[in-house]
């Protein structure tokens, strides 16, 4: 009887565990991050029930960002992402954020308590997004760009989710709050099922040098610089794209049509960017993270200039530029985080990525608040052009990091900070 040829099986064990963990993690991040733009999505409906001053409207929308910065900085200083089991930290923060978000149902609309609740939600989400990245990078080294890209794509889709939820809920803003809170609770349950990867490492105690290494380690410093340039434009574009496009479209279209088309293009641009993150991560693992970041920064910066030059032009042209801008503005985000993980000791990666995120969101909060004021004073074309300064700064940092990495690879015994 002839022996049967050996059958080569795919490595279903480890691969299946990794795939399951990352799938659960991505779904959990999408669900939890649906809390981020809840206020922005439901604000028009809330204003129909109660008057809210302009400053408080702004705080309701940006309160999550303020809280996120505070939470992320606290987490980085205490090293929470490296000292506490990340799946449990993710689950606890997502569950608490869901409950705090649900408090909007009973708090006075636009009151101090509601603003505080949004800030608390942001602080708790600092235990979700950066911690999710910590979990993701623990599942690989060679494919780290793809892993973090997957997470950033999930964050992007989750951030856009409230707009879809509010669209489905119509004028009932409370349904949006409840749905987002239930999604975050589900995220907490999913997070507890996420296993940690073989490259995960915990720090046994807080080491103050973690914060110092963000400056003393040249690779980490340049990755931070690239990320800050990226964050200069990202949230300002996401937040004010509708307003800027509507102002441009209104010069050639009816006011109502201008706003409607601006909303459609903005949603499509953000969604396209979320999908682009995954593909960019796959490419980055093959041609280099620095190269993907350079391409994205150059493209998004060029789009900012093009948007300024085409302002008031044909809506089809302006819309196409904003679509390309949205597609190119986010894929590099994951690469900056992955580059920090590449240059950091494994037991410090979580804290360093959390600190990176906190600094980036601090800068983006300032640009988001300054954008409408500068647009009013200087005009939208000038304001859009100013957003290109961030990508230009980040581009210089990435070119230097690419050169440093090439020199390190050509000198095996070399490297350094």
C-alpha positions in Angstrom: 0.0 0.0 0.0 1.5 3.3 -1.1 2.1 5.8 1.7 0.1 9.0 1.4 2.1 12.1 0.7 2.5 14.3 3.7 -0.1 17.0 3.8 1.2 20.5 4.7 -1.2 22.2 7.0 -1.4 25.9 7.5 -0.2 27.0 10.9 -3.8 27.2 12.2 -2.9 27.3 15.9 -0.9 30.5 16.4 -2.3 32.2 13.3 -5.9 31.6 14.3 -5.3 32.9 17.8 -3.7 36.0 16.5 -6.4 36.6 13.9 -9.1 36.1 16.5 -7.4 38.5 19.0 -6.9 41.2 16.4 -10.5 40.9 15.0 -12.0 41.2 18.5 -9.7 44.1 19.3 -10.6 46.0 16.1 -14.3 45.5 16.7 -14.0 46.6 20.3 -12.1 49.8 19.3 -14.7 50.7 16.7 -17.5 50.2 19.3 -15.8 52.1 22.1 -14.7 55.0 20.0 -18.3 55.6 18.9 -18.5 57.7 22.0 -16.0 60.3 20.7 -18.1 62.4 18.5 -21.5 61.8 20.1 -22.0 65.4 21.1 -21.0 66.7 17.7 -23.4 64.3 16.0 -26.4 65.2 18.2 -25.8 68.8 19.0 -28.3 70.2 16.4 -31.1 68.1 17.9 -30.1 69.0 21.5 -30.2 72.7 20.6 -33.8 72.4 19.5 -34.7 71.4 23.1 -32.6 73.9 25.0 -30.5 76.9 24.1 -26.7 76.5 24.7 -24.2 79.3 24.4 -21.5 79.1 21.7 -18.6 78.6 24.2 -20.5 75.7 25.8 -21.3 74.2 22.4 -17.6 74.2 21.6 -16.8 72.6 25.0 -19.4 69.9 24.4 -17.7 69.0 21.1 -14.1 69.4 22.3 -14.5 68.3 25.9 -13.7 64.7 25.0 -10.4 65.8 23.5 -9.5 67.8 26.6 -10.3 64.8 28.8 -8.4 62.5 26.5 -5.2 64.6 26.8 -5.5 64.7 30.7 -6.2 60.9 30.8 -3.4 60.1 28.4 -0.8 62.2 30.2 -1.8 60.7 33.5 -1.6 57.2 32.1 1.8 57.9 30.6 3.3 59.4 33.8 2.0 56.5 35.9 2.8 53.9 33.2 -0.6 52.4 33.4 -0.5 50.9 29.9 2.6 49.0 30.9 1.8 48.0 34.4 -1.9 46.9 34.2 -3.1 44.0 32.1 -4.1 45.9 29.0 -7.2 43.9 28.2 -8.6 44.5 31.6 -7.7 48.2 31.5 -9.4 48.5 28.1 -12.5 46.8 29.4 -12.7 48.8 32.6 -12.3 52.1 30.8 -14.7 51.3 28.0 -17.4 50.2 30.5 -17.0 53.3 32.7 -17.0 55.6 29.6 -20.3 54.0 28.5 -21.9 54.7 31.8 -20.6 58.3 31.9 -21.8 58.9 28.3 -25.2 57.6 29.3 -25.4 60.2 32.0 -26.1 62.7 29.2 -29.7 61.4 29.2 -30.4 62.9 32.7 -28.0 65.8 32.9 -29.1 69.4 31.9 -28.4 69.9 28.2 -25.2 72.0 27.8 -24.8 72.3 31.5 -21.4 72.2 33.4 -22.2 68.6 34.4 -22.7 67.6 30.8 -19.4 69.2 29.8 -17.7 67.4 32.7 -19.2 64.1 31.6 -17.8 64.6 28.1 -14.4 65.4 29.5 -14.6 62.3 31.8 -15.5 60.2 28.7 -12.4 61.5 26.9 -10.2 60.7 29.9 -11.5 57.1 30.0 -11.0 56.7 26.3 -7.3 57.3 26.9 -7.5 53.8 28.4 -8.9 52.4 25.2 -7.1 53.8 22.1 -3.4 53.8 23.3 -4.0 50.6 25.2 -5.4 49.0 22.1 -2.2 50.0 20.2 -0.2 48.4 23.0 -2.1 45.1 22.6 -1.8 45.2 18.8 2.0 45.7 18.7 2.4 42.8 21.0 1.2 40.5 18.2 4.1 41.1 15.8 7.3 42.9 14.8 7.6 42.4 11.0 4.0 43.3 10.4 3.7 46.1 13.1 2.8 48.7 10.5 -0.2 46.7 9.5 -1.2 45.9 13.1 -1.2 49.6 14.2 -2.8 50.6 10.9 -5.7 48.2 11.6 -6.2 49.9 15.0 -6.1 53.4 13.6 -8.5 52.4 10.9 -10.8 51.1 13.6 -10.5 54.3 15.5 -11.3 56.3 12.4 -14.4 54.3 11.6 -15.5 54.4 15.3 -15.1 58.2 15.3 -17.4 58.4 12.3 -20.0 56.0 13.7 -22.0 58.6 15.7 -22.9 60.3 12.5 -24.4 57.1 11.1 -26.1 56.3 14.4 -27.6 59.8 14.5 -28.7 59.6 10.9 -30.6 56.3 11.7 -32.0 57.8 14.9 -33.3 60.9 13.2 -34.3 63.7 15.6 -34.2 61.4 18.6 -30.7 62.3 20.0 -31.3 60.1 23.1 -31.3 57.0 20.9 -27.9 57.9 19.7 -26.6 58.3 23.2 -28.0 54.9 24.3 -26.8 53.1 21.2 -23.2 54.5 21.6 -23.2 53.6 25.3 -24.4 50.0 24.5 -21.7 49.7 21.9 -19.0 50.7 24.4 -20.4 48.2 26.9 -20.1 45.5 24.3 -16.6 46.7 23.6 -15.7 46.1 27.2 -17.0 42.6 27.0 -15.0 41.9 23.8 -11.8 43.3 25.3 -11.9 40.7 28.0 -11.7 38.0 25.4 -8.6 39.5 23.7 -5.5 37.6 24.3 -2.0 39.2 24.5 0.6 38.5 21.9 4.0 36.9 22.3 5.8 40.2 22.0 3.8 41.8 24.9 5.9 43.0 27.8 4.9 44.6 31.1 6.9 47.0 33.2 7.1 46.0 36.9 7.4 49.6 38.1 7.2 53.1 36.8 10.5 54.3 35.3 10.7 58.2 35.0 13.2 57.7 32.2 10.3 56.6 30.0 9.3 60.2 29.6 12.8 61.4 29.2 13.5 58.9 26.5 10.9 60.6 24.3 13.5 63.3 23.9 16.9 61.5 24.4 16.2 58.7 22.0 16.6 60.3 18.6 14.4 57.7 16.8 11.5 58.2 19.2 12.0 62.0 19.1 11.7 62.1 15.3 8.7 59.8 15.4 7.1 62.2 17.8 8.0 65.2 15.6 6.4 63.5 12.6 3.3 62.7 14.6 2.9 66.3 15.8 3.1 67.6 12.3 0.4 65.1 11.3 -1.8 66.1 14.2 -1.5 69.8 13.4 -3.8 69.3 10.4 -5.7 66.1 11.2 -8.5 67.1 13.6 -8.7 70.6 12.3 -9.5 69.2 8.9 -11.9 66.6 10.2 -13.7 69.1 12.4 -14.0 72.0 10.0 -14.0 70.3 6.6 -17.8 70.6 6.5 -17.8 74.3 7.3 -14.9 75.1 4.9 -16.4 73.1 2.0 -19.9 74.6 2.7 -18.4 78.1 2.5 -16.7 77.2 -0.8 -19.7 75.4 -2.3 -22.0 78.3 -1.3 -20.3 80.5 -3.8 -21.6 78.5 -6.6 -24.5 76.4 -5.1 -27.7 77.1 -3.1 -26.9 77.3 0.6 -28.9 74.2 1.6 -27.3 72.1 -1.2 -23.9 73.4 -0.3 -24.2 72.2 3.3 -25.7 68.8 2.3 -22.9 68.1 -0.2 -20.2 69.2 2.2 -21.5 66.7 4.8 -21.6 63.9 2.3 -18.1 64.6 1.1 -16.7 64.9 4.6 -18.2 61.5 5.7 -16.9 59.9 2.6 -13.4 61.4 3.1 -13.1 60.2 6.7 -14.4 56.7 5.9 -12.0 56.4 2.9 -9.1 57.4 5.2 -10.1 54.7 7.7 -10.0 52.1 5.0 -6.7 53.5 3.7 -5.0 52.9 7.1 -5.1 49.1 6.7 -3.6 49.1 3.2 -1.0 51.6 4.2 0.0 49.4 7.1 0.5 46.4 4.8 2.6 48.5 2.4 4.6 50.0 5.2 5.8 46.6 6.4 7.2 46.0 2.9 8.7 49.4 1.8 9.3 51.0 5.2 7.1 52.9 7.7 9.0 56.1 7.0 8.3 55.9 3.3 4.6 55.5 3.8 4.6 58.5 6.3 6.5 60.6 3.8 4.1 59.8 1.0 1.1 60.5 3.1 2.4 63.8 4.5 3.4 65.1 1.1 0.0 64.2 -0.3 -2.1 65.7 2.5 0.0 68.8 2.7 -0.4 69.3 -1.1 -4.1 68.8 -0.7 -4.2 71.6 1.9 -2.6 73.9 -0.5 -4.8 72.7 -3.4 -7.9 73.2 -1.3 -6.8 76.8 -0.6 -6.1 77.6 -4.2 -9.4 76.0 -5.5 -11.6 77.6 -2.8 -14.8 78.9 -4.4 -14.1 76.9 -7.6 -16.1 74.1 -9.2 -17.7 72.0 -6.4 -16.7 68.8 -8.2 -13.0 69.9 -8.1 -13.1 71.1 -4.5 -14.9 67.9 -3.4 -12.4 65.7 -5.2 -9.5 67.5 -3.4 -11.1 67.1 0.0 -11.8 63.4 -0.8 -8.1 62.9 -1.6 -7.2 64.9 1.5 -9.3 62.7 3.7 -7.9 59.6 2.1 -4.3 60.7 2.7 -4.5 62.5 6.0 -4.8 59.5 8.3 -2.8 56.5 7.0 0.5 57.9 8.3 -0.9 58.1 11.9 -0.4 54.4 12.5 3.2 54.5 11.2 4.2 57.1 13.8 3.0 54.9 16.6 4.6 51.8 15.0 7.9 53.7 14.7 7.8 54.6 18.4 7.2 50.9 19.2 10.2 50.0 16.9 12.6 52.3 18.7 11.3 51.8 22.3 12.1 49.0 24.7 9.1 46.6 24.7 8.3 47.2 28.3 8.1 51.0 27.7 6.3 51.0 24.4 2.8 51.5 25.8 3.7 54.5 27.9 5.7 56.1 25.1 2.8 55.7 22.6 0.4 57.0 25.2 2.6 60.1 25.8 2.9 60.6 22.0 -0.9 60.5 21.6 -1.4 62.9 24.5 1.0 65.5 23.0 -0.6 65.1 19.6 -4.1 65.6 20.9 -3.0 68.6 22.9 -1.7 70.3 19.7 -4.8 69.3 17.8 -7.0 70.8 20.4 -5.3 74.1 19.9 -5.5 74.0 16.1 -9.2 72.9 16.2 -10.0 75.9 18.5 -7.9 78.4 16.5 -9.1 77.3 13.0 -12.5 79.1 13.0 -11.1 82.3 14.5 -8.3 82.4 11.9 -10.7 81.6 9.1 -12.9 84.5 10.2 -9.9 86.9 10.4 -7.9 85.7 7.4 -10.4 83.8 5.2 -10.7 80.1 4.6 -8.2 79.9 1.8 -5.4 81.3 4.0 -6.5 79.0 6.9 -6.4 75.9 4.7 -3.0 76.8 3.5 -1.7 77.2 7.1 -2.7 73.6 7.8 0.0 72.5 5.3 2.7 73.7 7.8 2.1 70.6 9.9 2.8 68.1 7.1 5.8 70.1 6.0 7.3 69.9 9.5 6.5 66.2 9.8 8.0 65.5 6.4 11.3 66.9 7.4 11.3 64.7 10.5 10.5 61.6 8.5 13.2 62.3 6.0 15.7 62.5 8.8 14.4 59.4 10.4 14.7 57.5 7.2 18.3 58.6 6.8 19.1 57.6 10.3 17.5 54.2 9.9 19.4 53.6 6.6 22.7 54.4 8.4 21.8 52.1 11.3 21.1 49.2 8.9 24.3 49.8 7.0 26.3 49.7 10.3 25.2 46.7 12.3 27.1 47.7 15.4 26.0 51.3 15.1 22.7 53.0 15.9 22.3 55.3 18.9 20.2 58.0 20.2 
